[in-house]
Amino acid sequence: MTTDLEQKWNLRYADGDPAAASPCAVLKQFAHLLPPDGAALDLACGLGGNASFLARRGLVTRAWDLSPVAIGKLRAHAEAHGLPLRAEIRDVERQPPQADSFDVLVVSHFLDRALAPSLAAALRPGGLLFYQTWTREAVDDRGPGNPDFRLAPNELLRLFPNLRLVAYREEGLFGNPAEGLRNEAWLVAARPSA
Ligand SMILES: C[S@@+](CC[C@H](N)C(=O)[O-])C[C@H]1O[C@@H](n2cnc3c(N)ncnc32)[C@H](O)[C@@H]1O
């Protein structure tokens, strides 16, 4: 049975094309931190802009989302381009990633606070989390209207207390709102090596 949430995202992706999906800015900006190989996950991947980028960098990549439409399109895209990418329909709230399973984990524009401990635990020692999502402090109406799906000031910093901070960016409402990073926060953090 298709849930309302699935239906909503299926509709959103009906006209989408994974070839036009970009990786999130924090992943692009800090791509030099990626390992040359290993296992990566794009969680709540949508059309898989992050997943395709990771797979092109040589990481064996999984991409999970609850939308069968998005996953079907991403699978076809990966196959057509010979990418090392496995796209799977998966409700990540019901089935979070297993502990110690990924060298790189990317989450963009998805927020489920209860998942944070599982995400941190899913990293292998030395593994990196790239996270980018919407903040409540915003200069325009981009992003979800429901404040539950937006981060409070510095909340992304606090969600992963056991990871080592590598990079963080959140500019809130300071200064000239026409410049800089607005409406979003970026985090790159690592599981300390054993
Ligand atoms: C705003 S989109 C972001 C997609 C992609 N990460 C991006 O940045 O373009 C949010 C995604 O989360 C997915 N999603 C929402 N709840 C989910 C869940 N419980 N399990 C898996 N995916 C979920 C939706 O299907 C949707 O593709």
The ligand as an SDF file (V2000), in Angstrom:
LIG
                    3D

 27 29  0  0  0  0  0  0  0  0999 V2000
   13.7340   17.2570    0.1190 C   0  0  0  0  0  0  0  0  0  0  0  0
   14.0110   15.6380   -0.5070 S   0  0  0  0  0  0  0  0  0  0  0  0
   15.7810   15.5960   -0.5660 C   0  0  0  0  0  0  0  0  0  0  0  0
   16.3000   14.6500   -1.5810 C   0  0  0  0  0  0  0  0  0  0  0  0
   17.8090   14.7100   -1.7860 C   0  0  0  0  0  0  0  0  0  0  0  0
   18.5310   14.2920   -0.6090 N   0  0  0  0  0  0  0  0  0  0  0  0
   18.2140   16.1020   -2.1930 C   0  0  0  0  0  0  0  0  0  0  0  0
   18.8970   16.8000   -1.4480 O   0  0  0  0  0  0  0  0  0  0  0  0
   17.8630   16.4840   -3.3260 O   0  0  0  0  0  0  0  0  0  0  0  0
   13.6330   14.5980    0.8840 C   0  0  0  0  0  0  0  0  0  0  0  0
   13.6730   13.1280    0.5400 C   0  0  0  0  0  0  0  0  0  0  0  0
   13.4860   12.3500    1.7110 O   0  0  0  0  0  0  0  0  0  0  0  0
   12.7720   11.1850    1.3620 C   0  0  0  0  0  0  0  0  0  0  0  0
   12.2180   10.6210    2.6020 N   0  0  0  0  0  0  0  0  0  0  0  0
   11.3530   11.1970    3.4660 C   0  0  0  0  0  0  0  0  0  0  0  0
   11.1110   10.3730    4.5140 N   0  0  0  0  0  0  0  0  0  0  0  0
   11.8530    9.2460    4.2900 C   0  0  0  0  0  0  0  0  0  0  0  0
   12.0330    8.0290    4.9990 C   0  0  0  0  0  0  0  0  0  0  0  0
   11.4140    7.8100    6.1630 N   0  0  0  0  0  0  0  0  0  0  0  0
   12.8410    7.0800    4.4720 N   0  0  0  0  0  0  0  0  0  0  0  0
   13.4780    7.2960    3.2900 C   0  0  0  0  0  0  0  0  0  0  0  0
   13.3610    8.4350    2.5720 N   0  0  0  0  0  0  0  0  0  0  0  0
   12.5590    9.3960    3.0710 C   0  0  0  0  0  0  0  0  0  0  0  0
   11.7470   11.6670    0.3480 C   0  0  0  0  0  0  0  0  0  0  0  0
   11.2360   10.6520   -0.4380 O   0  0  0  0  0  0  0  0  0  0  0  0
   12.5810   12.6810   -0.4250 C   0  0  0  0  0  0  0  0  0  0  0  0
   13.1720   12.0800   -1.5530 O   0  0  0  0  0  0  0  0  0  0  0  0
  1  2  1  0
  2  3  1  0
  2 10  1  0
  3  4  1  0
  4  5  1  0
  5  6  1  0
  5  7  1  0
  7  8  2  0
  7  9  1  0
 10 11  1  0
 11 12  1  0
 11 26  1  0
 12 13  1  0
 13 14  1  0
 13 24  1  0
 14 15  1  0
 14 23  1  0
 15 16  2  0
 16 17  1  0
 17 18  1  0
 17 23  2  0
 18 19  1  0
 18 20  2  0
 20 21  1  0
 21 22  2  0
 22 23  1  0
 24 25  1  0
 24 26  1  0
 26 27  1  0
M  CHG  2   2   1   9  -1
M  END
$$$$
